[in-house]
Amino acid sequence: MEKKEEMAVFKSYLRRLMRDLQDLKKAIKEKNLEEAERLIDDLIEDTQKDIED
């Protein structure tokens, strides 16, 4: 993969991570612990899949 393509993929990953973290922060602020836990579980699952690729 070309360097430019790698950077685009990485930036896309970071944008998704930022959205997930913002959603998590909102859930915590609203004391919606079930949603916060679900978001954390999703982040863990996605990260595990990325590690295994």
mmJSON file of the N, C-alpha and C atoms, coordinates in Angstrom:
{"data_MODEL":{"atom_site":{
"group_PDB":["ATOM","ATOM","ATOM","ATOM","ATOM","ATOM","ATOM","ATOM","ATOM","ATOM","ATOM","ATOM","ATOM","ATOM","ATOM","ATOM","ATOM","ATOM","ATOM","ATOM","ATOM","ATOM","ATOM","ATOM","ATOM","ATOM","ATOM","ATOM","ATOM","ATOM","ATOM","ATOM","ATOM","ATOM","ATOM","ATOM","ATOM","ATOM","ATOM","ATOM","ATOM","ATOM","ATOM","ATOM","ATOM","ATOM","ATOM","ATOM","ATOM","ATOM","ATOM","ATOM","ATOM","ATOM","ATOM","ATOM","ATOM","ATOM","ATOM","ATOM","ATOM","ATOM","ATOM","ATOM","ATOM","ATOM","ATOM","ATOM","ATOM","ATOM","ATOM","ATOM","ATOM","ATOM","ATOM","ATOM","ATOM","ATOM","ATOM","ATOM","ATOM","ATOM","ATOM","ATOM","ATOM","ATOM","ATOM","ATOM","ATOM","ATOM","ATOM","ATOM","ATOM","ATOM","ATOM","ATOM","ATOM","ATOM","ATOM","ATOM","ATOM","ATOM","ATOM","ATOM","ATOM","ATOM","ATOM","ATOM","ATOM","ATOM","ATOM","ATOM","ATOM","ATOM","ATOM","ATOM","ATOM","ATOM","ATOM","ATOM","ATOM","ATOM","ATOM","ATOM","ATOM","ATOM","ATOM","ATOM","ATOM","ATOM","ATOM","ATOM","ATOM","ATOM","ATOM","ATOM","ATOM","ATOM","ATOM","ATOM","ATOM","ATOM","ATOM","ATOM","ATOM","ATOM","ATOM","ATOM","ATOM","ATOM","ATOM","ATOM","ATOM","ATOM","ATOM","ATOM","ATOM","ATOM","ATOM"],
"id":[1,2,3,4,5,6,7,8,9,10,11,12,13,14,15,16,17,18,19,20,21,22,23,24,25,26,27,28,29,30,31,32,33,34,35,36,37,38,39,40,41,42,43,44,45,46,47,48,49,50,51,52,53,54,55,56,57,58,59,60,61,62,63,64,65,66,67,68,69,70,71,72,73,74,75,76,77,78,79,80,81,82,83,84,85,86,87,88,89,90,91,92,93,94,95,96,97,98,99,100,101,102,103,104,105,106,107,108,109,110,111,112,113,114,115,116,117,118,119,120,121,122,123,124,125,126,127,128,129,130,131,132,133,134,135,136,137,138,139,140,141,142,143,144,145,146,147,148,149,150,151,152,153,154,155,156,157,158,159],
"type_symbol":["N","C","C","N","C","C","N","C","C","N","C","C","N","C","C","N","C","C","N","C","C","N","C","C","N","C","C","N","C","C","N","C","C","N","C","C","N","C","C","N","C","C","N","C","C","N","C","C","N","C","C","N","C","C","N","C","C","N","C","C","N","C","C","N","C","C","N","C","C","N","C","C","N","C","C","N","C","C","N","C","C","N","C","C","N","C","C","N","C","C","N","C","C","N","C","C","N","C","C","N","C","C","N","C","C","N","C","C","N","C","C","N","C","C","N","C","C","N","C","C","N","C","C","N","C","C","N","C","C","N","C","C","N","C","C","N","C","C","N","C","C","N","C","C","N","C","C","N","C","C","N","C","C","N","C","C","N","C","C"],
"label_atom_id":["N","CA","C","N","CA","C","N","CA","C","N","CA","C","N","CA","C","N","CA","C","N","CA","C","N","CA","C","N","CA","C","N","CA","C","N","CA","C","N","CA","C","N","CA","C","N","CA","C","N","CA","C","N","CA","C","N","CA","C","N","CA","C","N","CA","C","N","CA","C","N","CA","C","N","CA","C","N","CA","C","N","CA","C","N","CA","C","N","CA","C","N","CA","C","N","CA","C","N","CA","C","N","CA","C","N","CA","C","N","CA","C","N","CA","C","N","CA","C","N","CA","C","N","CA","C","N","CA","C","N","CA","C","N","CA","C","N","CA","C","N","CA","C","N","CA","C","N","CA","C","N","CA","C","N","CA","C","N","CA","C","N","CA","C","N","CA","C","N","CA","C","N","CA","C","N","CA","C","N","CA","C","N","CA","C"],
"label_alt_id":[null,null,null,null,null,null,null,null,null,null,null,null,null,null,null,null,null,null,null,null,null,null,null,null,null,null,null,null,null,null,null,null,null,null,null,null,null,null,null,null,null,null,null,null,null,null,null,null,null,null,null,null,null,null,null,null,null,null,null,null,null,null,null,null,null,null,null,null,null,null,null,null,null,null,null,null,null,null,null,null,null,null,null,null,null,null,null,null,null,null,null,null,null,null,null,null,null,null,null,null,null,null,null,null,null,null,null,null,null,null,null,null,null,null,null,null,null,null,null,null,null,null,null,null,null,null,null,null,null,null,null,null,null,null,null,null,null,null,null,null,null,null,null,null,null,null,null,null,null,null,null,null,null,null,null,null,null,null,null],
"label_comp_id":["MET","MET","MET","GLU","GLU","GLU","LYS","LYS","LYS","LYS","LYS","LYS","GLU","GLU","GLU","GLU","GLU","GLU","MET","MET","MET","ALA","ALA","ALA","VAL","VAL","VAL","PHE","PHE","PHE","LYS","LYS","LYS","SER","SER","SER","TYR","TYR","TYR","LEU","LEU","LEU","ARG","ARG","ARG","ARG","ARG","ARG","LEU","LEU","LEU","MET","MET","MET","ARG","ARG","ARG","ASP","ASP","ASP","LEU","LEU","LEU","GLN","GLN","GLN","ASP","ASP","ASP","LEU","LEU","LEU","LYS","LYS","LYS","LYS","LYS","LYS","ALA","ALA","ALA","ILE","ILE","ILE","LYS","LYS","LYS","GLU","GLU","GLU","LYS","LYS","LYS","ASN","ASN","ASN","LEU","LEU","LEU","GLU","GLU","GLU","GLU","GLU","GLU","ALA","ALA","ALA","GLU","GLU","GLU","ARG","ARG","ARG","LEU","LEU","LEU","ILE","ILE","ILE","ASP","ASP","ASP","ASP","ASP","ASP","LEU","LEU","LEU","ILE","ILE","ILE","GLU","GLU","GLU","ASP","ASP","ASP","THR","THR","THR","GLN","GLN","GLN","LYS","LYS","LYS","ASP","ASP","ASP","ILE","ILE","ILE","GLU","GLU","GLU","ASP","ASP","ASP"],
"label_asym_id":["A","A","A","A","A","A","A","A","A","A","A","A","A","A","A","A","A","A","A","A","A","A","A","A","A","A","A","A","A","A","A","A","A","A","A","A","A","A","A","A","A","A","A","A","A","A","A","A","A","A","A","A","A","A","A","A","A","A","A","A","A","A","A","A","A","A","A","A","A","A","A","A","A","A","A","A","A","A","A","A","A","A","A","A","A","A","A","A","A","A","A","A","A","A","A","A","A","A","A","A","A","A","A","A","A","A","A","A","A","A","A","A","A","A","A","A","A","A","A","A","A","A","A","A","A","A","A","A","A","A","A","A","A","A","A","A","A","A","A","A","A","A","A","A","A","A","A","A","A","A","A","A","A","A","A","A","A","A","A"],
"label_entity_id":["1","1","1","1","1","1","1","1","1","1","1","1","1","1","1","1","1","1","1","1","1","1","1","1","1","1","1","1","1","1","1","1","1","1","1","1","1","1","1","1","1","1","1","1","1","1","1","1","1","1","1","1","1","1","1","1","1","1","1","1","1","1","1","1","1","1","1","1","1","1","1","1","1","1","1","1","1","1","1","1","1","1","1","1","1","1","1","1","1","1","1","1","1","1","1","1","1","1","1","1","1","1","1","1","1","1","1","1","1","1","1","1","1","1","1","1","1","1","1","1","1","1","1","1","1","1","1","1","1","1","1","1","1","1","1","1","1","1","1","1","1","1","1","1","1","1","1","1","1","1","1","1","1","1","1","1","1","1","1"],
"label_seq_id":[1,1,1,2,2,2,3,3,3,4,4,4,5,5,5,6,6,6,7,7,7,8,8,8,9,9,9,10,10,10,11,11,11,12,12,12,13,13,13,14,14,14,15,15,15,16,16,16,17,17,17,18,18,18,19,19,19,20,20,20,21,21,21,22,22,22,23,23,23,24,24,24,25,25,25,26,26,26,27,27,27,28,28,28,29,29,29,30,30,30,31,31,31,32,32,32,33,33,33,34,34,34,35,35,35,36,36,36,37,37,37,38,38,38,39,39,39,40,40,40,41,41,41,42,42,42,43,43,43,44,44,44,45,45,45,46,46,46,47,47,47,48,48,48,49,49,49,50,50,50,51,51,51,52,52,52,53,53,53],
"pdbx_PDB_ins_code":[null,null,null,null,null,null,null,null,null,null,null,null,null,null,null,null,null,null,null,null,null,null,null,null,null,null,null,null,null,null,null,null,null,null,null,null,null,null,null,null,null,null,null,null,null,null,null,null,null,null,null,null,null,null,null,null,null,null,null,null,null,null,null,null,null,null,null,null,null,null,null,null,null,null,null,null,null,null,null,null,null,null,null,null,null,null,null,null,null,null,null,null,null,null,null,null,null,null,null,null,null,null,null,null,null,null,null,null,null,null,null,null,null,null,null,null,null,null,null,null,null,null,null,null,null,null,null,null,null,null,null,null,null,null,null,null,null,null,null,null,null,null,null,null,null,null,null,null,null,null,null,null,null,null,null,null,null,null,null],
"Cartn_x":[0.846,0.0,0.896,0.539,1.301,1.14,2.168,2.182,0.943,0.554,-0.604,-1.887,-2.024,-3.19,-3.207,-2.038,-1.938,-2.372,-1.956,-2.321,-3.826,-4.447,-5.892,-6.646,-6.18,-6.815,-6.681,-5.491,-5.249,-6.115,-6.226,-7.049,-8.523,-8.956,-10.331,-10.558,-9.595,-9.664,-9.748,-8.932,-8.923,-10.244,-10.84,-12.135,-13.207,-13.206,-14.174,-13.919,-12.674,-12.319,-12.779,-12.584,-13.003,-14.513,-15.285,-16.745,-17.136,-16.494,-16.799,-16.482,-15.352,-14.968,-15.91,-16.347,-17.307,-18.638,-19.088,-20.32,-20.174,-19.011,-18.753,-18.778,-18.15,-18.137,-19.56,-20.365,-21.752,-22.537,-22.369,-23.08,-22.697,-21.424,-20.971,-21.539,-21.491,-22.011,-23.495,-24.23,-25.668,-25.943,-24.872,-24.953,-25.685,-25.535,-26.113,-25.03,-24.91,-23.817,-23.955,-25.177,-25.372,-24.841,-25.151,-24.647,-23.125,-22.601,-21.151,-20.461,-21.016,-20.433,-20.496,-21.616,-21.752,-20.715,-20.527,-19.537,-18.119,-17.814,-16.495,-16.315,-17.337,-17.264,-17.025,-17.714,-17.521,-16.096,-15.561,-14.175,-13.189,-13.414,-12.536,-12.616,-13.824,-14.01,-13.353,-13.589,-12.995,-11.466,-10.931,-9.474,-8.902,-9.583,-9.119,-9.096,-10.141,-10.185,-9.044,-8.766,-7.681,-6.324,-6.148,-4.888,-4.702,-5.787,-5.714,-5.536,-5.841,-5.7,-4.269],
"Cartn_y":[-1.179,0.0,1.248,2.179,3.415,4.248,5.036,5.842,6.741,7.363,8.256,7.489,6.287,5.455,5.014,4.678,4.281,5.423,6.644,7.804,8.037,7.856,8.038,7.021,5.784,4.733,5.053,5.501,5.825,7.008,8.03,9.193,8.791,7.899,7.404,6.69,5.885,5.195,6.202,7.248,8.249,9.014,9.296,9.993,9.131,7.861,6.952,6.859,6.758,6.7,7.969,9.127,10.39,10.408,9.961,9.908,8.985,7.826,6.875,7.463,8.139,8.738,9.874,10.662,11.731,11.146,10.065,9.396,8.836,8.277,7.732,8.837,9.95,11.082,11.572,11.66,12.099,11.133,9.838,8.833,8.934,9.137,9.262,10.536,11.629,12.902,12.792,12.016,11.822,10.691,10.135,9.024,7.809,7.634,6.479,5.398,4.71,3.755,2.535,2.137,0.999,1.342,2.538,2.973,3.122,3.674,3.832,2.469,1.517,0.173,-0.457,-0.266,-0.811,-0.196,1.115,1.795,1.295,1.111,0.584,-0.832,-1.658,-3.027,-3.011,-2.092,-1.977,-1.566,-0.607,-0.171,-1.31,-2.061,-3.196,-4.235,-4.544,-5.546,-5.089,-3.831,-3.305,-3.318,-2.925,-2.905,-4.311,-5.273,-6.665,-7.163,-6.845,-7.269,-6.633,-5.346,-4.661,-5.288,-5.7,-6.321,-7.654,-8.393,-9.717,-9.691,-8.549,-8.453,-8.469],
"Cartn_z":[0.0,0.0,0.0,-0.81,-0.922,0.355,0.661,1.886,1.99,0.875,0.87,1.224,0.684,0.967,2.426,2.955,4.355,5.262,4.937,5.744,5.679,4.518,4.367,5.22,5.216,6.013,7.499,7.9,9.302,9.741,8.902,9.242,9.355,8.499,8.563,9.891,10.304,11.587,12.73,12.66,13.725,13.793,12.642,12.637,13.311,13.002,13.629,15.139,15.518,16.936,17.647,17.021,17.617,17.836,16.844,16.996,18.143,18.215,19.284,20.655,20.764,22.045,22.432,21.458,21.744,22.213,21.563,21.988,23.396,23.699,25.026,26.073,25.772,26.7,26.969,25.925,26.06,26.943,26.709,27.498,28.972,29.249,30.638,31.259,30.511,31.016,31.359,30.553,30.783,31.774,32.329,33.286,32.7,31.394,30.698,30.669,31.785,31.935,31.031,30.728,29.82,28.427,27.956,26.642,26.669,27.749,27.88,27.834,28.545,28.553,27.163,26.461,25.105,24.179,24.29,23.45,23.745,25.01,25.383,24.843,24.976,24.451,22.936,22.231,20.778,20.442,21.199,20.963,21.197,22.246,22.549,21.433,21.0,19.944,18.63,18.255,17.013,17.095,18.244,18.412,18.337,18.961,18.903,17.467,16.709,15.298,14.5,14.763,14.058,14.39,15.631,16.036,15.315,15.141,14.533,13.032,12.389,10.921,10.477],
"occupancy":[1.0,1.0,1.0,1.0,1.0,1.0,1.0,1.0,1.0,1.0,1.0,1.0,1.0,1.0,1.0,1.0,1.0,1.0,1.0,1.0,1.0,1.0,1.0,1.0,1.0,1.0,1.0,1.0,1.0,1.0,1.0,1.0,1.0,1.0,1.0,1.0,1.0,1.0,1.0,1.0,1.0,1.0,1.0,1.0,1.0,1.0,1.0,1.0,1.0,1.0,1.0,1.0,1.0,1.0,1.0,1.0,1.0,1.0,1.0,1.0,1.0,1.0,1.0,1.0,1.0,1.0,1.0,1.0,1.0,1.0,1.0,1.0,1.0,1.0,1.0,1.0,1.0,1.0,1.0,1.0,1.0,1.0,1.0,1.0,1.0,1.0,1.0,1.0,1.0,1.0,1.0,1.0,1.0,1.0,1.0,1.0,1.0,1.0,1.0,1.0,1.0,1.0,1.0,1.0,1.0,1.0,1.0,1.0,1.0,1.0,1.0,1.0,1.0,1.0,1.0,1.0,1.0,1.0,1.0,1.0,1.0,1.0,1.0,1.0,1.0,1.0,1.0,1.0,1.0,1.0,1.0,1.0,1.0,1.0,1.0,1.0,1.0,1.0,1.0,1.0,1.0,1.0,1.0,1.0,1.0,1.0,1.0,1.0,1.0,1.0,1.0,1.0,1.0,1.0,1.0,1.0,1.0,1.0,1.0],
"B_iso_or_equiv":[0.0,0.0,0.0,0.0,0.0,0.0,0.0,0.0,0.0,0.0,0.0,0.0,0.0,0.0,0.0,0.0,0.0,0.0,0.0,0.0,0.0,0.0,0.0,0.0,0.0,0.0,0.0,0.0,0.0,0.0,0.0,0.0,0.0,0.0,0.0,0.0,0.0,0.0,0.0,0.0,0.0,0.0,0.0,0.0,0.0,0.0,0.0,0.0,0.0,0.0,0.0,0.0,0.0,0.0,0.0,0.0,0.0,0.0,0.0,0.0,0.0,0.0,0.0,0.0,0.0,0.0,0.0,0.0,0.0,0.0,0.0,0.0,0.0,0.0,0.0,0.0,0.0,0.0,0.0,0.0,0.0,0.0,0.0,0.0,0.0,0.0,0.0,0.0,0.0,0.0,0.0,0.0,0.0,0.0,0.0,0.0,0.0,0.0,0.0,0.0,0.0,0.0,0.0,0.0,0.0,0.0,0.0,0.0,0.0,0.0,0.0,0.0,0.0,0.0,0.0,0.0,0.0,0.0,0.0,0.0,0.0,0.0,0.0,0.0,0.0,0.0,0.0,0.0,0.0,0.0,0.0,0.0,0.0,0.0,0.0,0.0,0.0,0.0,0.0,0.0,0.0,0.0,0.0,0.0,0.0,0.0,0.0,0.0,0.0,0.0,0.0,0.0,0.0,0.0,0.0,0.0,0.0,0.0,0.0],
"pdbx_formal_charge":[null,null,null,null,null,null,null,null,null,null,null,null,null,null,null,null,null,null,null,null,null,null,null,null,null,null,null,null,null,null,null,null,null,null,null,null,null,null,null,null,null,null,null,null,null,null,null,null,null,null,null,null,null,null,null,null,null,null,null,null,null,null,null,null,null,null,null,null,null,null,null,null,null,null,null,null,null,null,null,null,null,null,null,null,null,null,null,null,null,null,null,null,null,null,null,null,null,null,null,null,null,null,null,null,null,null,null,null,null,null,null,null,null,null,null,null,null,null,null,null,null,null,null,null,null,null,null,null,null,null,null,null,null,null,null,null,null,null,null,null,null,null,null,null,null,null,null,null,null,null,null,null,null,null,null,null,null,null,null],
"auth_seq_id":[1,1,1,2,2,2,3,3,3,4,4,4,5,5,5,6,6,6,7,7,7,8,8,8,9,9,9,10,10,10,11,11,11,12,12,12,13,13,13,14,14,14,15,15,15,16,16,16,17,17,17,18,18,18,19,19,19,20,20,20,21,21,21,22,22,22,23,23,23,24,24,24,25,25,25,26,26,26,27,27,27,28,28,28,29,29,29,30,30,30,31,31,31,32,32,32,33,33,33,34,34,34,35,35,35,36,36,36,37,37,37,38,38,38,39,39,39,40,40,40,41,41,41,42,42,42,43,43,43,44,44,44,45,45,45,46,46,46,47,47,47,48,48,48,49,49,49,50,50,50,51,51,51,52,52,52,53,53,53],
"auth_comp_id":["MET","MET","MET","GLU","GLU","GLU","LYS","LYS","LYS","LYS","LYS","LYS","GLU","GLU","GLU","GLU","GLU","GLU","MET","MET","MET","ALA","ALA","ALA","VAL","VAL","VAL","PHE","PHE","PHE","LYS","LYS","LYS","SER","SER","SER","TYR","TYR","TYR","LEU","LEU","LEU","ARG","ARG","ARG","ARG","ARG","ARG","LEU","LEU","LEU","MET","MET","MET","ARG","ARG","ARG","ASP","ASP","ASP","LEU","LEU","LEU","GLN","GLN","GLN","ASP","ASP","ASP","LEU","LEU","LEU","LYS","LYS","LYS","LYS","LYS","LYS","ALA","ALA","ALA","ILE","ILE","ILE","LYS","LYS","LYS","GLU","GLU","GLU","LYS","LYS","LYS","ASN","ASN","ASN","LEU","LEU","LEU","GLU","GLU","GLU","GLU","GLU","GLU","ALA","ALA","ALA","GLU","GLU","GLU","ARG","ARG","ARG","LEU","LEU","LEU","ILE","ILE","ILE","ASP","ASP","ASP","ASP","ASP","ASP","LEU","LEU","LEU","ILE","ILE","ILE","GLU","GLU","GLU","ASP","ASP","ASP","THR","THR","THR","GLN","GLN","GLN","LYS","LYS","LYS","ASP","ASP","ASP","ILE","ILE","ILE","GLU","GLU","GLU","ASP","ASP","ASP"],
"auth_asym_id":["A","A","A","A","A","A","A","A","A","A","A","A","A","A","A","A","A","A","A","A","A","A","A","A","A","A","A","A","A","A","A","A","A","A","A","A","A","A","A","A","A","A","A","A","A","A","A","A","A","A","A","A","A","A","A","A","A","A","A","A","A","A","A","A","A","A","A","A","A","A","A","A","A","A","A","A","A","A","A","A","A","A","A","A","A","A","A","A","A","A","A","A","A","A","A","A","A","A","A","A","A","A","A","A","A","A","A","A","A","A","A","A","A","A","A","A","A","A","A","A","A","A","A","A","A","A","A","A","A","A","A","A","A","A","A","A","A","A","A","A","A","A","A","A","A","A","A","A","A","A","A","A","A","A","A","A","A","A","A"],
"auth_atom_id":["N","CA","C","N","CA","C","N","CA","C","N","CA","C","N","CA","C","N","CA","C","N","CA","C","N","CA","C","N","CA","C","N","CA","C","N","CA","C","N","CA","C","N","CA","C","N","CA","C","N","CA","C","N","CA","C","N","CA","C","N","CA","C","N","CA","C","N","CA","C","N","CA","C","N","CA","C","N","CA","C","N","CA","C","N","CA","C","N","CA","C","N","CA","C","N","CA","C","N","CA","C","N","CA","C","N","CA","C","N","CA","C","N","CA","C","N","CA","C","N","CA","C","N","CA","C","N","CA","C","N","CA","C","N","CA","C","N","CA","C","N","CA","C","N","CA","C","N","CA","C","N","CA","C","N","CA","C","N","CA","C","N","CA","C","N","CA","C","N","CA","C","N","CA","C","N","CA","C","N","CA","C","N","CA","C"],
"pdbx_PDB_model_num":[1,1,1,1,1,1,1,1,1,1,1,1,1,1,1,1,1,1,1,1,1,1,1,1,1,1,1,1,1,1,1,1,1,1,1,1,1,1,1,1,1,1,1,1,1,1,1,1,1,1,1,1,1,1,1,1,1,1,1,1,1,1,1,1,1,1,1,1,1,1,1,1,1,1,1,1,1,1,1,1,1,1,1,1,1,1,1,1,1,1,1,1,1,1,1,1,1,1,1,1,1,1,1,1,1,1,1,1,1,1,1,1,1,1,1,1,1,1,1,1,1,1,1,1,1,1,1,1,1,1,1,1,1,1,1,1,1,1,1,1,1,1,1,1,1,1,1,1,1,1,1,1,1,1,1,1,1,1,1]
}}}
